[in-house]
Amino acid sequence: MTCGNCRRDIADNSNFCYLCGARQHAWPQGSAPAAKRLMRSVVDCKIAGVCGGIAEYLEIDSTLVRVIWVLLVLMPVPVVPAFIGYFVAWLVMPKAPYPMPAAPPPASAPHSAQPA
């Protein structure tokens, strides 16, 4: 799949381009959208990819999910449940597959020198 913003190859059925951050709206030709699964992100991860995976599943920015999680940890009552919740999600959520590497650009033909 190619990003509509930066025109680089990204993983099929990505909601966001992990190179420039642009939201992807069109599905690749000839493929239907796959069933949504909650998985830990391998391209948008800081610790274990839990917040990145939740953000991809909910189709929102991962920074927003991380800020909400930090706010839950900083509140006096849900400190322990927030840590336990993250740890349980780390154990339970499967890891997403790695995206396919981008194909190298084709080699260009050498330019012939023109006489002056």
Backbone as CSV, one residue per row, in Angstrom:
resi,resn,N_x,N_y,N_z,CA_x,CA_y,CA_z,C_x,C_y,C_z
1,MET,0.852,-1.163,0.000,0.000,0.000,0.000,0.903,1.232,0.000
2,THR,0.494,2.275,-0.682,1.276,3.499,-0.777,0.566,4.620,-0.027
3,CYS,1.321,5.377,0.765,0.764,6.510,1.506,0.334,7.586,0.518
4,GLY,-0.836,8.146,0.724,-1.332,9.198,-0.151,-0.635,10.531,0.061
5,ASN,0.053,10.692,1.172,0.709,11.960,1.484,2.174,11.963,1.055
6,CYS,2.959,10.992,1.533,4.400,10.990,1.242,4.769,10.045,0.108
7,ARG,3.810,9.273,-0.413,4.010,8.358,-1.537,5.052,7.272,-1.274
8,ARG,5.150,6.819,-0.024,6.070,5.737,0.329,5.262,4.489,0.642
9,ASP,5.893,3.341,0.479,5.222,2.071,0.753,5.074,1.875,2.258
10,ILE,3.853,1.477,2.666,3.573,1.174,4.066,2.831,-0.153,4.127
11,ALA,2.612,-0.661,5.310,1.927,-1.939,5.477,0.499,-1.849,4.960
12,ASP,0.027,-2.944,4.379,-1.343,-2.989,3.878,-2.331,-2.766,5.009
13,ASN,-3.425,-2.094,4.697,-4.525,-1.814,5.617,-4.093,-0.988,6.821
14,SER,-3.079,-0.142,6.680,-2.658,0.755,7.763,-3.638,1.910,7.868
15,ASN,-3.951,2.311,9.089,-4.810,3.466,9.298,-4.017,4.760,9.190
16,PHE,-2.756,4.729,9.591,-1.890,5.893,9.552,-0.563,5.486,8.922
17,CYS,0.062,6.424,8.250,1.399,6.194,7.711,2.384,6.324,8.861
18,TYR,3.215,5.316,9.087,4.167,5.367,10.189,5.417,6.154,9.828
19,LEU,5.478,6.680,8.610,6.608,7.509,8.206,6.280,8.997,8.323
20,CYS,5.075,9.399,7.875,4.720,10.820,7.937,3.533,11.088,8.864
21,GLY,2.794,10.061,9.292,1.680,10.234,10.225,0.349,10.549,9.580
22,ALA,0.274,10.571,8.256,-0.974,10.923,7.570,-1.985,9.787,7.682
23,ARG,-3.251,10.146,7.836,-4.323,9.158,7.917,-4.575,8.584,6.525
24,GLN,-4.762,7.278,6.438,-5.011,6.605,5.170,-6.501,6.350,5.024
25,HIS,-7.079,6.810,3.919,-8.521,6.698,3.726,-8.909,5.618,2.719
26,ALA,-8.084,5.344,1.747,-8.446,4.406,0.687,-7.812,3.045,0.945
27,TRP,-8.545,2.007,0.597,-8.014,0.653,0.689,-7.296,0.341,-0.608
28,PRO,-6.295,-0.508,-0.571,-5.600,-0.863,-1.809,-6.552,-1.539,-2.785
29,GLN,-6.245,-1.420,-4.063,-7.120,-1.980,-5.080,-7.151,-3.497,-4.987
30,GLY,-8.344,-4.051,-5.146,-8.491,-5.493,-5.173,-8.521,-6.169,-3.814
31,SER,-8.498,-5.416,-2.725,-8.559,-6.062,-1.417,-9.622,-5.393,-0.565
32,ALA,-10.327,-6.205,0.159,-11.341,-5.695,1.067,-10.689,-5.436,2.419
33,PRO,-11.262,-4.513,3.198,-10.685,-4.272,4.516,-10.767,-5.531,5.379
34,ALA,-9.694,-5.847,6.030,-9.642,-7.025,6.890,-10.411,-6.742,8.186
35,ALA,-10.807,-7.807,8.841,-11.493,-7.649,10.120,-10.543,-6.985,11.109
36,LYS,-11.065,-6.050,11.867,-10.244,-5.317,12.831,-9.895,-6.209,14.004
37,ARG,-8.613,-6.192,14.390,-8.159,-6.948,15.561,-7.354,-6.022,16.445
38,LEU,-7.523,-6.186,17.736,-6.747,-5.425,18.703,-5.420,-6.130,18.907
39,MET,-4.333,-5.491,18.425,-3.001,-6.068,18.527,-2.017,-4.983,18.944
40,ARG,-0.927,-5.398,19.595,0.124,-4.453,19.956,0.834,-3.996,18.694
41,SER,1.099,-2.718,18.615,1.751,-2.154,17.446,3.250,-2.448,17.469
42,VAL,3.818,-2.732,16.296,5.257,-2.928,16.197,5.944,-1.692,15.613
43,VAL,5.174,-0.798,15.020,5.767,0.400,14.422,5.535,1.639,15.284
44,ASP,4.534,1.611,16.147,4.219,2.754,17.001,4.257,2.293,18.452
45,CYS,5.467,1.996,18.937,5.576,1.496,20.307,6.648,2.265,21.061
46,LYS,6.372,2.539,22.324,7.342,3.170,23.217,7.857,2.151,24.223
47,ILE,6.964,1.367,24.821,7.367,0.332,25.778,7.036,-1.041,25.192
48,ALA,5.756,-1.312,25.008,5.366,-2.626,24.509,4.419,-2.541,23.314
49,GLY,4.016,-1.339,22.901,3.119,-1.195,21.764,1.647,-1.260,22.123
50,VAL,1.326,-1.282,23.420,-0.073,-1.393,23.848,-0.855,-0.140,23.455
51,CYS,-0.346,1.033,23.791,-1.055,2.281,23.472,-1.149,2.494,21.962
52,GLY,-0.073,2.150,21.235,-0.099,2.262,19.774,-1.132,1.330,19.164
53,GLY,-1.242,0.120,19.695,-2.238,-0.825,19.199,-3.655,-0.396,19.502
54,ILE,-3.886,0.145,20.699,-5.220,0.651,21.042,-5.574,1.827,20.142
55,ALA,-4.598,2.697,19.886,-4.846,3.851,19.016,-5.177,3.412,17.592
56,GLU,-4.469,2.420,17.059,-4.775,1.927,15.720,-6.157,1.283,15.677
57,TYR,-6.520,0.558,16.729,-7.829,-0.098,16.766,-8.962,0.928,16.827
58,LEU,-8.779,1.979,17.640,-9.815,3.005,17.778,-9.713,4.087,16.704
59,GLU,-8.672,4.012,15.855,-8.430,4.969,14.775,-8.290,6.398,15.306
60,ILE,-7.485,6.537,16.375,-7.168,7.859,16.915,-5.652,7.965,17.042
61,ASP,-5.167,9.143,17.371,-3.732,9.367,17.501,-3.208,8.672,18.756
62,SER,-2.048,8.037,18.636,-1.492,7.300,19.767,-1.052,8.218,20.903
63,THR,-0.717,9.458,20.588,-0.337,10.403,21.639,-1.504,10.643,22.590
64,LEU,-2.700,10.719,22.062,-3.895,10.912,22.893,-4.089,9.724,23.831
65,VAL,-3.910,8.517,23.343,-4.054,7.323,24.184,-2.992,7.329,25.275
66,ARG,-1.763,7.698,24.931,-0.683,7.736,25.927,-0.946,8.790,27.002
67,VAL,-1.445,9.949,26.598,-1.744,11.015,27.568,-2.853,10.566,28.512
68,ILE,-3.882,9.933,27.992,-4.976,9.440,28.847,-4.443,8.393,29.820
69,TRP,-3.583,7.497,29.342,-3.027,6.462,30.217,-2.172,7.076,31.324
70,VAL,-1.368,8.077,30.986,-0.533,8.743,32.001,-1.415,9.457,33.018
71,LEU,-2.483,10.099,32.564,-3.402,10.763,33.491,-4.047,9.753,34.435
72,LEU,-4.384,8.576,33.917,-4.954,7.539,34.791,-3.935,7.070,35.828
73,VAL,-2.676,6.983,35.431,-1.640,6.551,36.375,-1.410,7.616,37.438
74,LEU,-1.475,8.892,37.060,-1.203,9.972,38.003,-2.343,10.252,38.976
75,MET,-3.557,9.813,38.655,-4.674,10.012,39.580,-4.452,9.136,40.819
76,PRO,-4.849,9.608,41.990,-4.542,8.868,43.216,-5.207,7.493,43.324
77,VAL,-6.409,7.339,42.819,-7.108,6.067,43.030,-6.690,4.988,42.028
78,PRO,-6.671,5.228,40.694,-6.420,4.103,39.779,-4.949,3.840,39.456
79,VAL,-4.026,4.170,40.355,-2.606,3.944,40.058,-2.327,2.466,39.841
80,VAL,-2.691,1.639,40.796,-2.423,0.205,40.690,-3.221,-0.424,39.544
81,PRO,-4.533,-0.120,39.390,-5.259,-0.708,38.252,-4.695,-0.280,36.897
82,ALA,-4.170,0.934,36.787,-3.611,1.376,35.509,-2.352,0.589,35.173
83,PHE,-1.476,0.370,36.156,-0.273,-0.423,35.923,-0.620,-1.879,35.623
84,ILE,-1.541,-2.433,36.389,-1.952,-3.827,36.172,-2.629,-3.973,34.809
85,GLY,-3.464,-2.999,34.445,-4.142,-3.029,33.149,-3.160,-3.017,31.993
86,TYR,-2.124,-2.183,32.088,-1.119,-2.128,31.027,-0.365,-3.454,30.945
87,PHE,0.008,-4.001,32.101,0.743,-5.266,32.126,-0.103,-6.413,31.572
88,VAL,-1.379,-6.464,31.943,-2.270,-7.510,31.433,-2.461,-7.350,29.926
89,ALA,-2.637,-6.107,29.456,-2.779,-5.878,28.019,-1.506,-6.301,27.285
90,TRP,-0.354,-6.071,27.885,0.930,-6.460,27.301,0.980,-7.984,27.132
91,LEU,0.475,-8.708,28.119,0.502,-10.158,28.062,-0.573,-10.743,27.143
92,VAL,-1.753,-10.133,27.116,-2.895,-10.712,26.420,-2.942,-10.333,24.940
93,MET,-2.604,-9.095,24.613,-2.704,-8.626,23.224,-1.606,-9.265,22.377
94,PRO,-1.974,-9.856,21.226,-0.934,-10.413,20.356,-0.168,-9.294,19.660
95,LYS,1.046,-9.591,19.289,1.883,-8.610,18.606,1.515,-8.597,17.127
96,ALA,1.364,-7.408,16.552,1.026,-7.273,15.141,2.197,-7.737,14.287
97,PRO,1.921,-8.217,13.081,3.031,-8.618,12.205,3.809,-7.400,11.726
98,TYR,5.079,-7.607,11.438,5.913,-6.523,10.930,5.464,-6.150,9.523
99,PRO,5.508,-4.863,9.177,5.118,-4.464,7.820,6.143,-4.956,6.807
100,MET,5.692,-5.126,5.586,6.585,-5.544,4.512,7.556,-4.412,4.212
101,PRO,8.838,-4.721,3.999,9.794,-3.653,3.684,9.480,-3.032,2.327
102,ALA,9.809,-1.768,2.209,9.564,-1.056,0.959,10.511,-1.581,-0.108
103,ALA,10.005,-1.654,-1.328,10.828,-2.114,-2.442,11.857,-1.041,-2.789
104,PRO,13.086,-1.450,-3.099,14.087,-0.438,-3.453,13.718,0.224,-4.777
105,PRO,14.059,1.493,-4.937,13.723,2.169,-6.196,14.512,1.555,-7.345
106,PRO,13.924,1.537,-8.536,14.634,0.955,-9.670,15.876,1.769,-10.009
107,ALA,16.906,1.066,-10.455,18.151,1.747,-10.816,17.928,2.568,-12.068
108,SER,18.398,3.780,-12.066,18.206,4.640,-13.239,19.377,4.460,-14.184
109,ALA,19.098,4.650,-15.461,20.142,4.534,-16.484,21.077,5.723,-16.389
110,PRO,22.355,5.522,-16.630,23.280,6.655,-16.580,22.973,7.651,-17.686
111,HIS,23.112,8.900,-17.355,22.817,9.958,-18.318,24.018,10.103,-19.262
112,SER,23.709,10.227,-20.526,24.805,10.416,-21.486,25.213,11.884,-21.502
113,ALA,26.484,12.097,-21.621,27.003,13.467,-21.651,26.706,14.089,-23.011
114,GLN,26.194,15.275,-22.975,25.897,15.977,-24.226,27.046,16.929,-24.548
115,PRO,27.431,17.000,-25.812,28.526,17.925,-26.166,28.101,19.362,-25.964
116,ALA,29.041,20.178,-25.578,28.753,21.584,-25.316,28.811,22.426,-26.551
